[in-house]
Amino acid sequence: MSYRQFTLATVKKTFDLTTSEEVNIFAHIPTLKCSDYLADTLQYNIPLALGSNTEKARSEMIIAPILIDIRKQLNASFNLFSGVAFEVESKQGLTGYCDFILSRSPEKLFVATPVIMLVEAKNENIKGGLGQCVAEMVAAQIFNQREQNPIATIYGVVTTGTIWKFLRLTDHQVEIDLTEYYLSEIDQILGILKAGIQTG
């Protein structure tokens, strides 16, 4: 078993999690203004990505530029990993490749302090990506506990590139925001990502 094989129901049962599904869980978080560079990049890239309409195009042309821009804005205070293996607990299925991991660590060669796990929704199915995302969040939580990293909360994201859904894991409680954010709300998306990086 790997991260991708988990559904929300199976990950809850396997790891004894409870979920809270509410609207606007992250609405109070301050926004972060989109840079002019990112705005121009997205304006140019979005039609290309949507025209190709592949996960790879959305990942490279929409998701990655957003994550790179926030790293610039936060003065490289976190590291970004794309498509890396994250092997935490193979017997429990916490193994496999992760689309993106944001790590609050100066290490660039390996994941050291994961705080945000981002899953690219397969076939543009946000709901279908929730199980995988929560499994990766649990893996990050276990990893940080083993490494004695003082990270109380792990954030999660499931995105198609144009639609973003956020989650938060604290202890055995998973909060799932029923609100979906769109690229027209990029400042809110950036603000939530910033909160996950700095307050996880």
N, C-alpha and C positions, 0 to 999 in steps of 0.2 A: 504494500500500500504506500501511497505517496500523498503529498498535500493535495494534488489535483483530484484525488479520488474521494475526498471528504465532501459530504453534503452538510448543510447546517444542522440537520437532525443527527447525523452520525457523529459530528465533532462535539456536539453538546453532550451526547450520551457517553462517548468515549472518555471525555475529560471532565465530566460532571460539571458542566457549565450551566449558568442561568443566563437568559437573555432579557434585555429590556429594549423594547422597540417603541421609540417615541419620535415625534416630529420636532425638528429644530433643536436637537441636542447641542449643536455647535453654533447656534445662531448668535450667542452672546460673545463669541470670540472676536476680537478686533480684526478688521481686515488688514491686508498688506497690499499696498498699491502695486499694481503690475508695472513693470518697467516699460519704457518706450520701446526698448529693444525686443522684449518678449511680445508686446502688442503687435509690432511690425512682423515679427517672425510668425506668430500665429495667423495673422491676417493673410500672409503669403502661403503658409504651410497647410492650413485647414482644408482649402479646396483640393489640394493635391492628395492629402490623406483620405479625404472622403471620396474622392474620385477613384482611388485605388481600392478603398474599402477593405483593406486587409489589416489584421492585427499588427503586423510588422510595420506597416505604414503609419498607423495611428501611434504606435509605440515610439518610432523614430521621429516623427514629424510633429506630434502634439505633446505626448506625455514627457518624453526626455527633455525637450526644451523648457517645459514648465519646471521640472525638477532642477535642471541646471541653473535656471534663472534664480530660483529661490536660494540655491547654494551661493550664488554670487551676492545676492542681497544680504545674506546672513554671514558674509565674510568667510565663507568656507568653514563654517563651524560644525559641519557634518559631512560625512562622505556618502557617496552614492554608488550602489552596486547594481548592475543590470545583468540578468540572466545567469546568476551564480548559484552553485550548489550550496545548500544549507542543510547539512546533515546533523540532526540533533538527537533523534531517538528513533532508530529504524524499526524497532520492535513495535512501536506505537504508530508507525506510519508518518512520523515527522521527518520526512526526508524528501529530497527532490530539488528541482531548480525553482528559484523565485524570480519573478519578473523584475521587481525592483525592491531593494532594501535600503533604507536610509539609516545610517549608523552614526551615533553621536560619539565619534572617536576620530583621532587623527590618523588612524591606520587606513592606508589606501590599498594594501595588498590582500587584506582578508577582513571579513566581518568581525568586529570586536564588540560593539555595543548597539545592537539593533533597537530602534525606537519606532520606526514606521515600516509596515509591510504593505507593499502595493501590488495588487493583482490586476492584470489586464483581463477584463471580462471576455470570455470566449464566446464567439458568435453574438457579440453585443448583448449578452445576457447577464445583466448586473446581479440579479437574484441568484443565478447559478454559480456565481463566483464567491458568494458569501462563505460557504463551507471551507473552500480552499483558503480564503483570507484568514478566517478565524483559526484554522489549523496552523498557518504560518505565524500568526500572532502568539498562539500558545507556545510554539517552538521558540520564538524570540523570548518569551517570558521565562521558559525553562533555561534557555541559554544564559540569560542575564543572571538568573539565580545561581547557576553553577559557577559563573565567573565572578560572582559577588559584585555585579554592577548595580548601583542603587537606582534602578529604573522601576518606578511603581506602576506605571501605566504604559501599555503598548497601543499605538494607534494603527488602524488598518484602513486601506482604501481599496475599493473595487471601482474600476473605471473603464469606460470605452474610449477614453480620450476626450470625448465631448460631454459625457455625463460622469459625475463623480459622486460616489456614496462613501461616507465615512463611518468608521467603527472605533470603539475604544474598549480595551480589556484591562480590568483592574481585578486582581485576585482571580476569582472564578466567575466574575460578572462581565458579560459582554453587552455593551450598549451599541445599538444599531440605529443610526439616524435614518428615519423614514424619508427625510427630505433628500432629494437628489439635486445636486448643484450642476449648473451648466456653464459653459465657457463664457457666457455673458456675465457670469458672477465670478470671474477669475480672481478678483481681489479677495473675495470670501474664501475661495479655494486655497489661495496662497496663505491667507491668515490661519486657516485650520492646519495646514501643513506646518507652518511656523510654530504653532502651539504644540503640535505633536513632537517636533524636534526639540523644543526648549523646555517643555514641561512634562515630558514622558516619565 
